[in-house]
Amino acid sequence: MATMTCHVVAMPYPGRSHINAVMNLCKQLSARVKYDILITFVVTQEWFGLLRSDPKPDNIQFATIPNVVPSEHVRAEDLSGFLEAVSTKLEAPFEELLDGLHEPPVKVIIADSIMAWPIHVGNRRNIPVASFWPLSASMFSVFYHFDLLKQRGHYPIQAPDVESGDKIVDYIPGISTTPLSDLSDRLFHSNNEKMAELIIEAVSKVTKVQYLLSTSVYELESQVFDVLKLKFSFPLYSMGPISISPQIQLENTFDDTTNISTVVEYIQWLDSQPEASVLYISFGSFLSVSDTQLDEIVAGIRTGGVRHMWVARENVSKIKDGCGDVGFVVPWCDQLRVLCHPSIGGFWTHCGWNSTLEAIFAGVPMLTFPITADQHSNSKQIVEEWKIGCKVNDKKKMICAGTDQISLVRRDEISVLVERFMDPDSIGMKVMKNRVKELQKSCQLAVSKGGQAGIGVSMDYAGTFTGWLDS
């Protein structure tokens, strides 16, 4: 360890998608920095138990802090309380951990932008901080300019503002004109100001960092990146899509040399399906649709008769029994490998940011079904700006008794929609496929190693940051 010349400490927000994103970034840094590098990846003891068996490079080591925040298993029950605990209880044990890291000296701290305290720690210790933003660049601009929403009376969002549907947000730098209803996630509502204010406060502290890292791809959000770069005196690096390893084969993820004995069952099933015939369905790993909506989706998929592969954390047996015999249901899969499989023709997604980038990388059009948080903004980009998908539910969101209740999408609507979406001869599908193939090239250039990838702006930004680590 004494020969390591660059020591990076990574502090992710303790949630699965955030941890995955920071770990993927660390793996890329580990592979691309020219000289010796040691990365200390800090997690709670609970998360260490969940991650310890996951494969990682030898120069990434785990370090743990006590379980001073609520368990991952109950995080969804009180998101605001969880974020408050993360914002107030992790700083002290993190500092104690840093006190024990002497050799090699820590050169930089990489920390999730949703947490403000790592910035204070780095500034006190004279350690440069690279703030890591795990969502779209557009959402960063929304949070960074939240004072504009307040000044115009658009925050906190009230139920009548959403139901009227006529209020427009056209003043966020770098962001195209957006109906207020597209920002109507529960995070922005009057009953949840506490959580929003914690995130707004954390993002405001980004002005005190030395570097800002984005998981996005410059070519996807160039207008936002250009605006933000003019606002900051420090570098803003486009590192995305960081969930995708540079070693992934871009043209054929599953080649003929694959050992059939090691191929999992769902890959064998996909291998048996016609090209671009399967609708991949996943609503993410955190929040789920209601039981009533799930029943409608299951019935609609069955009536629509489209081939499908559905990843469901819960109700696996119920979905298997209800969807018929033209599909495959699993509790987990390697999503990127599935999306890159030639039999996949579409992706019904909750619009999580990592899922969005993976679909673009794989060149797969999307059916968008946002559930919470940034997913509504991502859906708008997919459908209206990039034109690589269509929205399952275009109805207005209704706010009732402090709870988001999305208008139910009925089974007959779903059956018609999935049939039309998966029709390879439809003009709409052809247009979306052509457009997503164009964006796919940008994503693939951004993760390529060497060769022509150097012309990609995202690659240039990432190369500059890794070059700084080498210096």
BELRA-V702368 format. One record per residue. N is the residue number from 1. RES is the residue in three letters. PHI is phi in radians with two decimals (* if undefined). PSI is psi in whole degrees, 0 to 359 (none if undefined). D_LAST is the distance of its C-alpha to the last C-alpha in Angstrom with 1 decimal. Layout:
BEGIN
N_RES_PHI_PSI_D_LAST, N_RES_PHI_PSI_D_LAST
END
This chain:
BEGIN
1_MET_*_333_18.6, 2_ALA_-1.16_339_17.6, 3_THR_-1.46_351_15.3, 4_MET_-1.12_132_13.1, 5_THR_-1.75_345_9.6, 6_CYS_-2.38_118_9.0, 7_HIS_-1.97_117_12.3, 8_VAL_-1.92_133_13.3, 9_VAL_-1.89_123_16.9, 10_ALA_-1.90_128_18.8, 11_MET_-2.17_95_22.2, 12_PRO_-1.44_157_24.4, 13_TYR_-1.13_134_27.7, 14_PRO_-1.35_63_30.3, 15_GLY_-2.36_150_32.0, 16_ARG_-0.98_308_31.9, 17_SER_-1.13_326_30.5, 18_HIS_-1.22_316_27.8, 19_ILE_-1.10_316_26.8, 20_ASN_-1.04_318_26.9, 21_ALA_-1.13_314_24.7, 22_VAL_-1.18_322_21.9, 23_MET_-1.11_319_22.4, 24_ASN_-1.11_321_22.1, 25_LEU_-1.07_315_18.9, 26_CYS_-1.09_321_17.5, 27_LYS_-1.12_322_19.0, 28_GLN_-1.19_318_17.3, 29_LEU_-1.08_319_13.8, 30_SER_-1.04_323_14.9, 31_ALA_-1.43_333_16.0, 32_ARG_-1.83_338_13.4, 33_VAL_-1.20_132_9.9, 34_LYS_-1.24_328_9.7, 35_TYR_-1.85_182_9.1, 36_ASP_-1.10_138_11.2, 37_ILE_-2.48_140_11.5, 38_LEU_-2.12_129_14.5, 39_ILE_-2.05_120_16.0, 40_THR_-1.69_115_19.0, 41_PHE_-1.77_114_21.4, 42_VAL_-1.69_126_23.9, 43_VAL_-2.45_165_27.5, 44_THR_-1.24_163_31.0, 45_GLN_-1.06_324_33.1, 46_GLU_-1.08_313_35.2, 47_TRP_-1.20_328_32.3, 48_PHE_-1.06_320_31.1, 49_GLY_-1.09_328_34.6, 50_LEU_-1.41_334_34.3, 51_LEU_-1.86_344_30.9, 52_ARG_-1.02_331_30.8, 53_SER_-1.59_355_32.4, 54_ASP_-1.22_140_30.1, 55_PRO_-1.18_142_28.0, 56_LYS_-2.75_159_24.3, 57_PRO_-1.09_155_21.6, 58_ASP_-1.13_335_21.7, 59_ASN_-1.57_14_18.2, 60_ILE_-1.95_121_19.5, 61_GLN_-2.07_147_21.9, 62_PHE_-1.52_146_24.4, 63_ALA_-2.36_142_25.2, 64_THR_-2.03_151_28.4, 65_ILE_-2.14_159_30.0, 66_PRO_-1.07_161_33.8, 67_ASN_-1.38_74_35.7, 68_VAL_-1.63_0_36.2, 69_VAL_-2.05_160_36.5, 70_PRO_-0.99_155_39.2, 71_SER_-1.12_151_39.2, 72_GLU_-1.03_331_37.8, 73_HIS_-1.23_341_41.4, 74_VAL_-2.09_7_42.7, 75_ARG_-1.00_320_39.9, 76_ALA_-1.19_341_41.7, 77_GLU_-1.26_334_44.8, 78_ASP_-2.65_78_43.2, 79_LEU_-1.09_321_40.0, 80_SER_-1.12_315_40.2, 81_GLY_-1.13_323_40.8, 82_PHE_-1.13_313_38.0, 83_LEU_-1.09_322_35.5, 84_GLU_-1.11_319_36.9, 85_ALA_-1.12_317_36.4, 86_VAL_-1.07_323_32.8, 87_SER_-1.32_340_32.3, 88_THR_-2.11_340_34.1, 89_LYS_-1.94_350_34.0, 90_LEU_-1.60_339_30.5, 91_GLU_-1.06_311_28.7, 92_ALA_-1.07_310_30.4, 93_PRO_-1.14_331_29.9, 94_PHE_-1.15_318_26.2, 95_GLU_-1.11_319_25.8, 96_GLU_-1.07_320_27.7, 97_LEU_-1.11_316_25.5, 98_LEU_-1.05_325_22.3, 99_ASP_-1.03_333_24.3, 100_GLY_-1.61_357_24.5, 101_LEU_-1.71_93_20.8, 102_HIS_-1.75_313_19.9, 103_GLU_-2.22_129_17.9, 104_PRO_-1.25_159_15.1, 105_PRO_-1.11_147_14.6, 106_VAL_-1.22_126_14.0, 107_LYS_-1.65_330_10.7, 108_VAL_-2.75_147_12.3, 109_ILE_-1.89_126_15.8, 110_ILE_-1.81_120_16.9, 111_ALA_-2.39_146_20.6, 112_ASP_-1.05_133_23.5, 113_SER_-1.11_341_24.4, 114_ILE_-1.27_349_28.0, 115_MET_-1.93_127_27.3, 116_ALA_-1.51_328_26.9, 117_TRP_-1.11_328_26.7, 118_PRO_-1.06_331_23.1, 119_ILE_-1.15_316_22.1, 120_HIS_-1.08_318_24.3, 121_VAL_-1.08_312_23.0, 122_GLY_-1.09_318_19.3, 123_ASN_-1.13_320_20.6, 124_ARG_-1.13_325_22.8, 125_ARG_-1.70_3_20.2, 126_ASN_1.04_38_17.5, 127_ILE_-1.89_125_15.2, 128_PRO_-1.01_143_13.7, 129_VAL_-2.05_129_15.9, 130_ALA_-1.83_110_15.6, 131_SER_-1.42_130_19.3, 132_PHE_-1.90_114_20.5, 133_TRP_-1.70_115_23.7, 134_PRO_-1.55_0_25.6, 135_LEU_-1.92_191_28.4, 136_SER_-1.20_157_28.9, 137_ALA_-1.12_328_27.4, 138_SER_-1.08_317_31.1, 139_MET_-1.18_328_31.7, 140_PHE_-1.10_317_28.8, 141_SER_-1.11_322_30.5, 142_VAL_-1.06_311_33.8, 143_PHE_-1.21_321_32.6, 144_TYR_-1.17_329_30.6, 145_HIS_-1.85_30_33.8, 146_PHE_-1.08_335_36.3, 147_ASP_-1.06_332_37.9, 148_LEU_-1.20_322_39.3, 149_LEU_-1.10_319_41.1, 150_LYS_-1.15_316_42.5, 151_GLN_-1.07_328_43.6, 152_ARG_-1.69_10_45.6, 153_GLY_1.25_21_47.2, 154_HIS_-1.69_4_45.5, 155_TYR_-2.55_136_44.1, 156_PRO_-1.24_152_45.3, 157_ILE_-1.30_133_46.8, 158_GLN_-1.83_155_50.5, 159_ALA_-0.94_315_52.6, 160_PRO_-1.07_330_54.6, 161_ASP_-1.10_323_51.5, 162_VAL_-1.38_318_50.6, 163_GLU_-1.18_328_54.2, 164_SER_-1.23_325_55.0, 165_GLY_1.22_9_52.1, 166_ASP_-1.94_5_52.4, 167_LYS_-1.59_132_49.5, 168_ILE_-2.06_139_46.6, 169_VAL_-1.87_109_43.0, 170_ASP_-2.28_27_41.9, 171_TYR_-2.26_7_39.8, 172_ILE_-1.46_120_36.4, 173_PRO_-0.94_128_33.8, 174_GLY_1.48_353_32.7, 175_ILE_-1.86_133_35.3, 176_SER_-1.21_162_38.5, 177_THR_-0.94_130_41.9, 178_THR_-2.33_130_42.4, 179_PRO_-1.07_142_45.6, 180_LEU_-0.99_330_45.3, 181_SER_-1.09_335_46.6, 182_ASP_-1.33_350_43.4, 183_LEU_-1.85_16_41.7, 184_SER_-1.53_29_44.5, 185_ASP_-1.14_157_42.8, 186_ARG_-1.04_338_44.0, 187_LEU_-1.05_330_40.8, 188_PHE_-1.72_4_42.0, 189_HIS_-1.47_160_45.6, 190_SER_-1.08_336_47.5, 191_ASN_-1.49_0_48.0, 192_ASN_-2.38_36_44.3, 193_GLU_-1.11_327_42.9, 194_LYS_-1.02_313_41.3, 195_MET_-1.16_316_38.8, 196_ALA_-1.06_318_37.9, 197_GLU_-1.14_325_37.5, 198_LEU_-1.11_318_35.0, 199_ILE_-1.22_317_32.8, 200_ILE_-1.03_316_33.3, 201_GLU_-1.08_316_32.3, 202_ALA_-1.12_315_29.1, 203_VAL_-1.13_326_28.1, 204_SER_-1.12_334_28.9, 205_LYS_-1.37_353_26.3, 206_VAL_-1.04_337_23.5, 207_THR_-1.09_346_23.6, 208_LYS_-1.77_9_22.0, 209_VAL_-1.62_174_18.8, 210_GLN_-1.76_340_15.3, 211_TYR_-2.62_147_15.2, 212_LEU_-2.16_122_18.1, 213_LEU_-1.88_132_18.1, 214_SER_-2.00_142_21.3, 215_THR_-1.43_358_22.9, 216_SER_-1.45_176_24.9, 217_VAL_-1.93_128_24.7, 218_TYR_-0.92_316_24.4, 219_GLU_-1.13_339_27.4, 220_LEU_-1.46_329_29.6, 221_GLU_-2.37_44_29.1, 222_SER_-1.03_323_27.9, 223_GLN_-1.09_319_30.3, 224_VAL_-1.22_314_29.0, 225_PHE_-1.03_317_25.3, 226_ASP_-1.10_321_26.2, 227_VAL_-1.18_314_28.2, 228_LEU_-1.17_324_25.7, 229_LYS_-1.08_328_22.8, 230_LEU_-1.29_339_25.2, 231_LYS_-1.50_336_25.9, 232_PHE_-1.90_145_22.5, 233_SER_-1.51_350_20.3, 234_PHE_-1.86_164_17.2, 235_PRO_-1.22_142_15.8, 236_LEU_-1.99_117_18.1, 237_TYR_-1.89_131_16.9, 238_SER_-1.57_111_19.6, 239_MET_-1.83_354_18.7, 240_GLY_-1.34_171_22.3, 241_PRO_-1.44_114_24.3, 242_ILE_-1.32_349_22.3, 243_SER_-1.35_358_25.5, 244_ILE_-2.03_125_25.6, 245_SER_-1.33_141_23.8, 246_PRO_-1.07_340_22.5, 247_GLN_-1.41_350_24.8, 248_ILE_-1.14_133_27.9, 249_GLN_-1.16_129_30.3, 250_LEU_-1.43_332_30.8, 251_GLU_-1.74_328_34.3, 252_ASN_-2.61_93_36.1, 253_THR_-1.15_329_34.9, 254_PHE_-2.04_98_38.0, 255_ASP_-1.62_177_38.8, 256_ASP_-1.26_348_41.9, 257_THR_-1.55_358_40.4, 258_THR_-1.05_130_40.0, 259_ASN_-1.23_116_42.0, 260_ILE_-1.09_333_44.8, 261_SER_-1.22_341_45.2, 262_THR_-1.76_355_41.8, 263_VAL_-1.37_126_42.2, 264_VAL_-1.23_164_43.1, 265_GLU_-1.06_320_46.3, 266_TYR_-1.22_332_45.1, 267_ILE_-1.22_320_43.3, 268_GLN_-1.07_320_46.5, 269_TRP_-1.14_316_48.3, 270_LEU_-1.08_322_46.0, 271_ASP_-1.04_333_46.4, 272_SER_-1.54_358_50.2, 273_GLN_-1.72_151_49.9, 274_PRO_-1.11_158_50.3, 275_GLU_-1.07_135_47.3, 276_ALA_0.96_33_46.1, 277_SER_-1.86_349_49.0, 278_VAL_-1.81_133_47.5, 279_LEU_-1.61_117_46.6, 280_TYR_-1.53_131_43.8, 281_ILE_-2.13_125_44.4, 282_SER_-2.71_132_42.0, 283_PHE_-1.90_23_42.0, 284_GLY_1.55_179_38.9, 285_SER_-1.88_6_38.5, 286_PHE_-2.04_291_39.2, 287_LEU_-1.83_155_42.3, 288_SER_-2.18_166_45.2, 289_VAL_-1.32_163_48.1, 290_SER_-1.17_160_51.4, 291_ASP_-1.06_322_54.0, 292_THR_-1.12_315_56.3, 293_GLN_-1.17_323_53.6, 294_LEU_-1.05_317_52.7, 295_ASP_-1.04_319_56.4, 296_GLU_-1.17_319_56.5, 297_ILE_-1.14_314_53.4, 298_VAL_-1.02_313_54.8, 299_ALA_-1.14_320_58.1, 300_GLY_-1.16_320_56.7, 301_ILE_-1.12_319_54.5, 302_ARG_-1.12_314_57.6, 303_THR_-1.17_322_59.8, 304_GLY_-1.14_331_57.3, 305_GLY_1.25_17_57.2, 306_VAL_-1.46_146_53.7, 307_ARG_-1.11_141_51.8, 308_HIS_-2.68_151_49.1, 309_MET_-2.14_122_46.6, 310_TRP_-2.05_125_46.3, 311_VAL_-1.74_117_43.7, 312_ALA_-2.32_123_45.4, 313_ARG_-1.23_330_44.4, 314_GLU_-2.28_166_48.0, 315_ASN_1.01_33_51.5, 316_VAL_-1.05_313_50.7, 317_SER_-1.11_319_54.3, 318_LYS_-1.07_317_55.6, 319_ILE_-1.21_318_53.4, 320_LYS_-1.02_313_54.3, 321_ASP_-1.19_327_58.0, 322_GLY_-1.50_335_57.9, 323_CYS_-1.54_350_55.9, 324_GLY_1.62_189_58.1, 325_ASP_-1.79_16_57.5, 326_VAL_-1.86_16_55.2, 327_GLY_-2.34_176_52.1, 328_PHE_-2.40_128_49.8, 329_VAL_-2.09_130_48.6, 330_VAL_-2.38_155_45.9, 331_PRO_-1.40_342_44.4, 332_TRP_-2.78_152_40.8, 333_CYS_-2.70_167_39.1, 334_ASP_-1.41_96_35.8, 335_GLN_-1.04_316_35.9, 336_LEU_-1.11_319_33.4, 337_ARG_-1.12_322_35.2, 338_VAL_-1.14_312_38.5, 339_LEU_-1.07_328_37.5, 340_CYS_-1.42_353_36.3, 341_HIS_-1.24_137_39.7, 342_PRO_-1.10_342_42.0, 343_SER_-1.40_346_44.9, 344_ILE_-1.38_126_43.2, 345_GLY_-1.99_346_44.5, 346_GLY_-2.84_163_43.7, 347_PHE_-2.36_114_42.0, 348_TRP_-1.53_111_43.8, 349_THR_-2.26_152_41.0, 350_HIS_-1.36_354_40.6, 351_CYS_1.30_30_37.7, 352_GLY_-1.04_150_34.9, 353_TRP_-1.12_316_31.6, 354_ASN_-1.08_318_30.3, 355_SER_-1.10_321_33.7, 356_THR_-1.07_312_33.7, 357_LEU_-1.15_322_30.4, 358_GLU_-1.14_321_31.6, 359_ALA_-1.13_319_34.9, 360_ILE_-1.14_316_33.4, 361_PHE_-0.99_321_31.1, 362_ALA_-1.45_350_34.4, 363_GLY_1.27_39_36.4, 364_VAL_-1.98_123_39.0, 365_PRO_-1.12_156_41.1, 366_MET_-2.16_142_41.5, 367_LEU_-1.68_117_44.4, 368_THR_-1.67_137_43.0, 369_PHE_-2.49_69_44.4, 370_PRO_-1.13_142_42.3, 371_ILE_-1.94_317_43.2, 372_THR_-2.77_175_41.1, 373_ALA_0.89_225_38.0, 374_ASP_-1.27_355_35.8, 375_GLN_-1.08_330_37.8, 376_HIS_-1.19_317_40.3, 377_SER_-1.14_318_37.7, 378_ASN_-1.08_319_36.2, 379_SER_-1.06_318_39.7, 380_LYS_-1.08_318_40.3, 381_GLN_-1.10_316_37.2, 382_ILE_-1.06_314_38.4, 383_VAL_-1.48_312_42.0, 384_GLU_-1.65_324_42.1, 385_GLU_-1.62_308_38.8, 386_TRP_-1.51_338_37.6, 387_LYS_1.02_49_41.2, 388_ILE_-2.13_21_40.3, 389_GLY_-2.96_176_42.6, 390_CYS_-2.38_155_45.7, 391_LYS_-1.62_135_46.4, 392_VAL_-1.18_315_48.8, 393_ASN_-2.12_105_50.0, 394_ASP_-1.64_4_50.4, 395_LYS_-1.31_156_52.7, 396_LYS_-1.21_150_51.9, 397_LYS_-1.44_138_50.7, 398_MET_-1.85_135_53.3, 399_ILE_-1.85_124_52.5, 400_CYS_-2.44_123_55.1, 401_ALA_0.92_40_55.4, 402_GLY_1.33_11_51.7, 403_THR_-2.23_138_50.8, 404_ASP_-1.28_127_49.4, 405_GLN_-2.25_105_52.0, 406_ILE_-1.39_136_51.2, 407_SER_-0.91_134_54.3, 408_LEU_-1.16_133_55.2, 409_VAL_-1.63_120_54.7, 410_ARG_-1.40_158_57.8, 411_ARG_-1.07_325_58.2, 412_ASP_-1.20_323_60.1, 413_GLU_-1.11_317_57.3, 414_ILE_-1.15_316_54.7, 415_SER_-1.08_317_56.7, 416_VAL_-1.15_317_57.2, 417_LEU_-1.12_313_53.5, 418_VAL_-1.21_326_52.1, 419_GLU_-1.09_314_54.7, 420_ARG_-1.17_318_53.8, 421_PHE_-1.12_322_50.0, 422_MET_-1.61_6_50.2, 423_ASP_-1.36_109_52.7, 424_PRO_-1.16_344_50.9, 425_ASP_-1.64_355_53.5, 426_SER_-1.26_142_53.1, 427_ILE_-1.08_318_51.8, 428_GLY_-1.04_317_49.5, 429_MET_-1.16_321_47.8, 430_LYS_-1.10_318_47.3, 431_VAL_-1.11_314_45.7, 432_MET_-1.10_320_43.3, 433_LYS_-1.13_318_42.4, 434_ASN_-1.11_318_41.7, 435_ARG_-1.20_317_39.6, 436_VAL_-1.20_332_37.5, 437_LYS_-1.16_325_36.9, 438_GLU_-1.13_314_35.4, 439_LEU_-1.22_330_33.0, 440_GLN_-1.02_320_32.4, 441_LYS_-1.06_320_30.8, 442_SER_-1.12_316_28.3, 443_CYS_-1.14_319_27.3, 444_GLN_-1.18_323_27.2, 445_LEU_-1.10_324_25.0, 446_ALA_-1.19_336_22.6, 447_VAL_-1.91_357_22.3, 448_SER_-1.17_151_22.6, 449_LYS_-1.96_112_20.1, 450_GLY_1.39_193_19.9, 451_GLY_1.03_219_23.0, 452_GLN_-1.31_353_24.3, 453_ALA_-1.06_337_22.2, 454_GLY_-1.06_341_19.7, 455_ILE_-1.40_345_22.4, 456_GLY_-1.26_132_22.4, 457_VAL_-1.06_318_21.2, 458_SER_-1.04_318_20.2, 459_MET_-1.13_322_18.1, 460_ASP_-1.07_314_16.4, 461_TYR_-1.08_312_15.6, 462_ALA_-1.11_320_14.5, 463_GLY_-1.11_324_12.3, 464_THR_-1.12_318_10.6, 465_PHE_-1.16_314_10.1, 466_THR_-1.16_329_8.9, 467_GLY_-1.11_322_6.5, 468_TRP_-1.11_320_5.2, 469_LEU_-1.09_326_5.5, 470_ASP_-1.20_332_3.8, 471_SER_-1.29_none_0.0
END
